[in-house]
Amino acid sequence: MEVGRAMLLALSFIAVASLPVAFALLFCADEIIDRVACGYAEWRERRRERRTIAGLDQAVGADALTRGIDLTEFDRVGRRSLQEIAADLHLFAGHRISPGGRAMIWHAGILDAYDEHLRAACRCLGLTEHLGELAGVDRQIERVRVEGTLHAAGLTLPAARAPHRQRHR
């Protein structure tokens, strides 16, 4: 008889302790069902997209196109986006065009940073550049060529000359 009472007491404690959980499930059932349904719909959409991409890859022969490209470079954690690199290029180009009376060493540092960002943009777009290998006038010519190549690829950079004031007559 004592064992039955202890068991009944334990069951009543469990029932009282699980009562808030039962109320939460009852009142939040629509939210839980909605989350499960949305999760299932997202899973189906991702699966459909993967199948579509796999079909397109097979149709175009994407394996042959990307054979020489290291695609793991795009998944690297510290990799900066092309938009961030382009914003930095615009900032450096503005300082490069009008140094504002700063020292020549500062201007050389800006040019080095600008060239490094040009190289990063070329890496993002898969374009060839030789800025790291050249110096002097050859490097300036290569910089202009790379800017033109990036412009042709869709990345517009500020002009290399200072802006002129428009004269009003």
Backbone hydrogen bonds, N-H to C=O, Kabsch-Sander energy under -0.5 kcal/mol:
donor,donor_aa,acceptor,acceptor_aa,energy
5,R,1,M,-1.9
6,A,2,E,-2.3
7,M,3,V,-2.2
8,L,4,G,-2.4
9,L,5,R,-2.7
10,A,6,A,-2.3
11,L,7,M,-2.4
12,S,8,L,-2.2
13,F,9,L,-2.1
14,I,10,A,-2.2
15,A,11,L,-2.3
16,V,12,S,-2.5
17,A,13,F,-2.6
18,S,14,I,-2.1
19,L,15,A,-0.6
19,L,16,V,-0.6
22,A,18,S,-2.1
23,F,19,L,-2.4
24,A,20,P,-2.6
25,L,21,V,-2.5
26,L,22,A,-2.2
27,F,23,F,-2.9
28,C,24,A,-2.3
29,A,26,L,-0.5
32,I,28,C,-2.5
33,I,29,A,-2.8
34,D,30,D,-2.2
35,R,31,E,-2.4
36,V,32,I,-2.3
37,A,33,I,-2.5
38,C,34,D,-2.7
39,G,35,R,-2.5
40,Y,36,V,-2.3
41,A,37,A,-2.4
42,E,38,C,-2.6
43,W,39,G,-2.2
44,R,40,Y,-2.3
45,E,41,A,-2.3
46,R,42,E,-2.7
47,R,43,W,-2.2
48,R,44,R,-2.5
49,E,45,E,-2.6
50,R,46,R,-2.5
51,R,47,R,-2.2
52,T,48,R,-2.4
53,I,49,E,-2.9
54,A,50,R,-2.5
55,G,51,R,-2.3
56,L,52,T,-2.5
57,D,53,I,-2.9
58,Q,54,A,-2.1
59,A,55,G,-2.2
60,V,56,L,-2.5
61,G,57,D,-1.4
62,A,57,D,-2.3
64,A,61,G,-0.9
65,L,61,G,-1.1
66,T,62,A,-2.2
69,I,66,T,-1.0
71,L,69,I,-1.1
73,E,70,D,-1.2
74,F,71,L,-1.0
75,D,72,T,-0.8
76,R,73,E,-0.8
79,R,76,R,-1.0
85,I,81,S,-2.0
86,A,82,L,-2.6
87,A,83,Q,-2.2
88,D,84,E,-2.2
89,L,85,I,-2.4
90,H,86,A,-2.1
91,L,87,A,-2.0
92,F,88,D,-3.0
93,A,89,L,-2.7
94,G,90,H,-1.9
95,H,91,L,-1.7
96,R,92,F,-2.6
97,I,93,A,-2.3
98,S,94,G,-1.9
107,H,103,A,-1.7
108,A,104,M,-2.3
109,G,105,I,-1.9
110,I,106,W,-2.1
111,L,107,H,-2.2
112,D,108,A,-2.2
113,A,109,G,-2.4
114,Y,110,I,-2.8
115,D,111,L,-2.7
116,E,112,D,-2.3
117,H,113,A,-2.1
118,L,114,Y,-2.2
119,R,115,D,-2.4
120,A,116,E,-2.0
121,A,117,H,-2.4
122,C,118,L,-2.2
123,R,119,R,-2.2
124,C,120,A,-2.3
125,L,121,A,-1.9
126,G,122,C,-1.0
127,L,122,C,-2.7
133,E,130,H,-0.7
134,L,130,H,-0.8
134,L,131,L,-0.5
138,D,135,A,-0.9
139,R,135,A,-0.6
140,Q,136,G,-1.7
141,I,137,V,-2.6
142,E,138,D,-2.4
143,R,139,R,-2.4
144,V,140,Q,-2.0
145,R,141,I,-2.2
146,V,142,E,-2.9
147,E,143,R,-2.5
148,G,144,V,-2.1
149,T,145,R,-2.4
150,L,146,V,-2.9
151,H,147,E,-2.3
152,A,148,G,-2.4
153,A,149,T,-1.5
154,G,151,H,-1.2
155,L,150,L,-2.9
156,T,154,G,-0.8
